[in-house]
Amino acid sequence: MTVPGAEWGITMMTDHLQSGDSTACKAEIVSVSFRPRPLDEILPVLEDEAKKGGDLLLLPETSLGNQTIVETDGPECVAISGIAEKYGVYIVFPVFRKTARHGRLNSSILFDRRGKISGIYDKAYPYWSEFDLEPPTFPGGEAQVFTTDFGRIGLAICFDANYPRVFRLLAEKGARLVLWSSAYSAATTLMAHALNHNYPIVTATWIPDCVAYDINGKELFFRRGGEDEIFINRIKLDLDRCIFHENFNMEKKDRLLAEHGGEIEMDTFMEREQWFTLRSKKEGVSARALAAQYKMEELLAYKLRSEKEIDVKRGFKL
């Protein structure tokens, strides 16, 4: 018997989740929310925000509207690339784009600090009206995770929020942060994904609003702007902060805190869930890396490993 999910290409990728990866750190995400509008209205806002600093600018779904379909070497992408390079910021630019194979994809294009395209995610689950466009929107492939200098990030778009396997794949591929561009808010749907997969989620929407959820599902931030406003919010995140189950971790945690109490602290304890979070108190010290040295197993890795090993016991083939 094959393990459930194998037909979707889902595998249990737990090794990198327990690697003690300490590349993740503090990051400032700039959520730029608005209803679709022409590029010449967006560019001055992006330039102003990029001048102020921050690590990544996140735009809402199909930010230029239905009628604009871009190519990665076209003038729209060249303009966004220029801002990313000039100010040394990452930019997530969600647009309809075309390729030699497909006339329309709903995509989030990730530009790095040098202005280069370092990743493209094509919406896995377009909404029904997107198939009525001319040309129709073609569904993308599986969820992807991209490497930045502040950690691995996953991208998702709007209607994807209704499909847990998108968010599970992002978790299994090692996302430390998920950025969701959308036409609507999704609210507690995203809270559930953050809770179940233990990564923060930050949004930019047409509403316009912005929400950020913590690795334990708690709402960190929410604000809503005026309907026709370009609504800017800055979210600072500690991507080194990590979450654990009590199971098999308590003695290790006590020893870690006894020996490194000046550097690491337990900042939340969720008694009913039997979870706790650790964070660094000292610049240059990684809570995740130290926990790995003490053989502590993060919550997501523990759940995935347990699932895999229990499925083997019941006779499933992986």
C-alpha positions as CSV (number, residue, x, y, z in Angstrom):
1,M,0.0,0.0,0.0
2,T,1.4,3.4,-1.0
3,V,1.4,6.2,1.6
4,P,-1.3,8.8,1.0
5,G,0.0,11.8,-0.8
6,A,2.6,10.0,-2.8
7,E,0.4,10.3,-5.9
8,W,0.8,14.1,-5.6
9,G,4.6,13.9,-5.4
10,I,4.6,14.7,-1.7
11,T,7.5,13.3,0.1
12,M,8.8,13.5,3.7
13,M,11.7,15.9,3.4
14,T,12.8,16.1,7.0
15,D,16.6,16.0,6.8
16,H,17.1,19.7,5.9
17,L,14.5,20.7,8.5
18,Q,16.8,19.4,11.2
19,S,20.0,20.7,9.7
20,G,20.4,23.5,12.2
21,D,20.2,25.9,9.3
22,S,21.1,29.3,10.7
23,T,21.0,31.3,7.5
24,A,17.6,32.6,8.5
25,C,17.7,35.8,10.5
26,K,15.8,39.0,11.1
27,A,14.0,40.4,8.0
28,E,11.8,43.4,7.3
29,I,9.0,42.7,4.8
30,V,7.3,45.7,3.2
31,S,3.7,44.8,2.2
32,V,2.5,47.1,-0.6
33,S,-1.3,46.5,-1.0
34,F,-3.5,48.0,-3.7
35,R,-6.0,47.2,-6.4
36,P,-4.4,46.6,-9.8
37,R,-3.2,49.8,-11.5
38,P,-0.7,50.9,-14.2
39,L,3.0,50.4,-13.6
40,D,3.7,54.1,-13.7
41,E,1.6,54.6,-10.6
42,I,3.3,51.7,-8.8
43,L,7.0,52.5,-9.6
44,P,7.3,55.8,-7.6
45,V,5.8,54.1,-4.5
46,L,8.2,51.2,-4.8
47,E,11.1,53.5,-5.2
48,D,10.1,55.6,-2.2
49,E,9.7,52.5,0.0
50,A,13.0,50.9,-1.3
51,K,14.8,54.1,-0.3
52,K,13.7,53.6,3.3
53,G,15.3,50.2,3.5
54,G,13.8,46.8,4.2
55,D,14.6,43.4,2.8
56,L,11.7,42.5,0.5
57,L,8.8,44.4,-1.1
58,L,5.7,42.3,-1.6
59,L,3.0,43.3,-4.1
60,P,-0.6,42.0,-4.4
61,E,-1.8,39.4,-7.0
62,T,-1.8,40.4,-10.7
63,S,-0.7,43.9,-9.7
64,L,-1.0,45.3,-13.2
65,G,-4.5,43.9,-13.9
66,N,-6.0,41.4,-16.3
67,Q,-5.1,43.3,-19.5
68,T,-1.4,43.4,-19.0
69,I,0.6,40.2,-19.7
70,V,4.3,40.6,-19.2
71,E,7.4,38.8,-20.4
72,T,10.4,38.4,-18.1
73,D,12.6,40.4,-20.4
74,G,9.8,43.0,-21.1
75,P,9.8,46.7,-19.9
76,E,7.7,46.0,-16.8
77,C,10.2,43.5,-15.4
78,V,13.1,45.6,-16.5
79,A,11.7,48.5,-14.4
80,I,11.1,46.4,-11.3
81,S,14.6,44.9,-11.7
82,G,16.1,48.4,-11.8
83,I,14.6,49.3,-8.4
84,A,15.7,46.0,-6.9
85,E,19.2,46.5,-8.1
86,K,19.4,50.2,-7.3
87,Y,18.3,49.9,-3.7
88,G,19.5,46.3,-2.9
89,V,16.1,44.9,-2.1
90,Y,14.2,41.7,-3.0
91,I,10.8,42.4,-4.8
92,V,8.0,39.9,-5.3
93,F,6.2,41.1,-8.4
94,P,2.9,39.3,-9.1
95,V,1.6,39.6,-12.6
96,F,0.1,37.7,-15.5
97,R,3.0,36.6,-17.7
98,K,3.4,34.7,-20.9
99,T,5.9,32.2,-22.1
100,A,6.6,30.4,-25.4
101,R,4.4,27.6,-24.1
102,H,1.6,29.4,-22.3
103,G,-0.3,32.6,-23.2
104,R,-1.1,33.4,-19.6
105,L,0.2,32.3,-16.2
106,N,-0.6,33.9,-12.9
107,S,2.9,34.4,-11.5
108,S,4.9,35.8,-8.7
109,I,8.3,36.8,-10.0
110,L,11.1,37.1,-7.4
111,F,13.8,39.7,-8.0
112,D,16.9,39.5,-5.9
113,R,19.0,42.4,-4.5
114,R,21.0,42.5,-7.8
115,G,17.9,42.9,-9.9
116,K,18.1,39.3,-11.2
117,I,15.1,37.0,-11.4
118,S,15.9,34.4,-8.7
119,G,12.6,32.5,-8.9
120,I,9.1,32.4,-10.4
121,Y,6.1,30.7,-8.9
122,D,3.0,30.1,-11.1
123,K,-0.3,29.9,-9.2
124,A,-1.2,26.3,-8.8
125,Y,-4.9,26.9,-8.4
126,P,-6.2,29.8,-10.6
127,Y,-9.7,31.0,-9.6
128,W,-12.5,30.0,-12.0
129,S,-12.8,33.4,-13.7
130,E,-9.2,33.2,-14.7
131,F,-10.0,30.4,-17.1
132,D,-12.5,32.7,-18.8
133,L,-9.9,35.3,-19.7
134,E,-8.5,35.4,-23.2
135,P,-6.0,33.8,-23.3
136,P,-7.1,31.6,-20.4
137,T,-4.8,31.2,-17.4
138,F,-2.9,28.0,-17.3
139,P,-2.4,26.3,-13.9
140,G,1.1,26.3,-12.5
141,G,3.0,23.3,-11.1
142,E,3.8,22.5,-7.5
143,A,4.8,24.9,-4.8
144,Q,8.4,26.2,-4.9
145,V,10.8,27.5,-2.2
146,F,13.5,30.1,-3.1
147,T,16.7,31.0,-1.3
148,T,17.3,34.5,-0.1
149,D,20.1,35.9,2.1
150,F,17.7,35.9,5.1
151,G,16.3,32.4,4.6
152,R,14.2,30.2,2.4
153,I,10.9,31.7,1.3
154,G,7.8,30.2,-0.2
155,L,5.3,32.0,-2.5
156,A,1.6,31.4,-2.8
157,I,-1.2,33.3,-4.5
158,C,-4.8,33.9,-3.6
159,F,-7.0,30.8,-4.3
160,D,-4.0,28.6,-3.3
161,A,-5.0,29.4,0.3
162,N,-7.8,26.8,0.0
163,Y,-5.4,23.9,-0.8
164,P,-3.4,22.6,2.2
165,R,-1.1,20.6,0.1
166,V,0.4,23.8,-1.4
167,F,1.4,24.9,2.1
168,R,2.5,21.5,3.2
169,L,4.9,21.3,0.2
170,L,6.3,24.7,1.1
171,A,6.9,23.4,4.6
172,E,8.5,20.1,3.5
173,K,10.8,22.1,1.1
174,G,12.1,24.1,4.0
175,A,10.3,27.5,3.8
176,R,11.0,29.7,6.8
177,L,8.6,32.3,5.6
178,V,5.6,32.3,3.2
179,L,4.6,35.4,1.2
180,W,1.0,35.4,0.0
181,S,-0.2,37.8,-2.7
182,S,-4.0,38.0,-3.2
183,A,-7.2,39.7,-4.2
184,Y,-8.8,38.8,-0.9
185,S,-7.8,38.4,2.8
186,A,-8.3,34.7,3.6
187,A,-7.8,35.5,7.3
188,T,-8.1,32.3,9.4
189,T,-7.4,30.1,6.4
190,L,-3.9,31.4,6.5
191,M,-3.8,31.2,10.3
192,A,-4.4,27.5,10.0
193,H,-1.5,27.1,7.5
194,A,0.9,29.0,9.8
195,L,-0.3,27.0,12.8
196,N,0.1,23.6,11.0
197,H,3.4,24.3,9.3
198,N,5.2,26.6,11.7
199,Y,6.3,29.3,9.4
200,P,5.2,33.0,9.5
201,I,2.9,34.2,6.7
202,V,2.8,37.8,5.4
203,T,0.3,39.1,2.9
204,A,-0.4,41.9,0.4
205,T,-3.9,42.1,-1.1
206,W,-6.3,44.2,-3.2
207,I,-8.5,44.9,-0.1
208,P,-6.1,46.6,0.7
209,D,-4.9,45.0,3.9
210,C,-1.9,43.2,5.4
211,V,-1.8,40.4,8.0
212,A,1.1,38.5,9.5
213,Y,0.8,35.2,11.3
214,D,3.4,33.8,13.7
215,I,4.9,30.3,13.6
216,N,2.4,29.2,16.3
217,G,-0.6,30.6,14.3
218,K,-1.0,33.7,16.4
219,E,-1.9,37.0,14.6
220,L,1.2,39.2,14.8
221,F,-0.2,42.1,12.8
222,F,-3.3,43.3,11.0
223,R,-4.2,46.6,9.3
224,R,-6.6,47.6,6.7
225,G,-6.5,50.7,4.4
226,G,-8.9,52.7,2.3
227,E,-10.3,51.0,-0.8
228,D,-8.4,53.0,-3.4
229,E,-5.3,53.5,-1.3
230,I,-1.8,52.1,-1.9
231,F,-1.4,50.7,1.6
232,I,2.1,50.3,3.0
233,N,3.0,48.2,6.0
234,R,6.4,47.1,7.4
235,I,6.7,43.8,9.2
236,K,9.8,42.8,11.1
237,L,10.3,39.1,11.6
238,D,12.8,37.0,13.6
239,L,13.2,34.0,11.2
240,D,15.6,32.3,13.5
241,R,12.9,31.9,16.2
242,C,11.9,28.2,16.3
243,I,9.1,26.0,17.8
244,F,9.2,22.6,19.5
245,H,6.9,20.0,20.9
246,E,7.6,18.9,24.5
247,N,8.0,15.3,23.4
248,F,11.7,14.2,23.6
249,N,12.8,17.9,24.0
250,M,12.3,19.0,27.5
251,E,15.6,17.7,29.1
252,K,17.5,19.0,26.1
253,K,15.8,22.4,26.3
254,D,16.5,22.6,30.1
255,R,20.2,21.8,29.5
256,L,20.5,24.3,26.6
257,L,18.9,27.1,28.7
258,A,21.1,26.3,31.8
259,E,24.2,26.5,29.6
260,H,23.2,29.3,27.3
261,G,20.7,31.3,29.3
262,G,22.4,34.6,28.5
263,E,22.0,33.9,24.8
264,I,18.8,32.0,24.3
265,E,15.4,32.2,26.0
266,M,12.0,30.4,25.9
267,D,9.7,33.3,24.9
268,T,6.4,31.4,24.7
269,F,5.0,28.2,26.3
270,M,1.7,26.8,24.9
271,E,0.6,24.5,27.7
272,R,-2.4,23.1,26.0
273,E,-0.6,22.3,22.8
274,Q,2.6,21.3,24.7
275,W,4.6,23.5,22.4
276,F,7.3,26.1,23.2
277,T,9.3,28.6,21.2
278,L,13.0,29.6,21.5
279,R,14.6,32.8,20.4
280,S,18.0,34.4,20.5
281,K,18.7,37.2,23.0
282,K,22.1,38.0,21.5
283,E,23.2,39.3,18.1
284,G,25.1,36.7,16.1
285,V,23.7,33.8,18.1
286,S,21.3,31.4,16.4
287,A,18.6,29.7,18.5
288,R,18.0,27.2,15.7
289,A,21.6,26.3,15.4
290,L,22.1,26.0,19.1
291,A,19.0,23.8,19.5
292,A,20.3,21.6,16.7
293,Q,23.6,21.2,18.6
294,Y,21.6,19.9,21.6
295,K,19.8,17.4,19.2
296,M,16.4,19.2,19.7
297,E,13.9,18.4,17.0
298,E,11.7,21.2,15.7
299,L,8.0,20.7,15.7
300,L,7.4,20.4,12.0
301,A,10.3,17.9,11.6
302,Y,9.0,15.9,14.5
303,K,5.5,15.7,13.0
304,L,6.7,14.7,9.5
305,R,9.1,12.1,10.9
306,S,6.5,10.7,13.1
307,E,4.0,10.5,10.2
308,K,6.6,8.7,8.0
309,E,7.6,6.2,10.7
310,I,4.1,5.4,11.8
311,D,2.9,4.9,8.2
312,V,5.8,2.4,7.7
313,K,4.6,0.6,10.8
314,R,1.1,0.3,9.3
315,G,2.6,-1.1,6.1
316,F,2.5,1.9,3.7
317,K,5.2,2.1,1.1
318,L,6.8,5.5,0.8
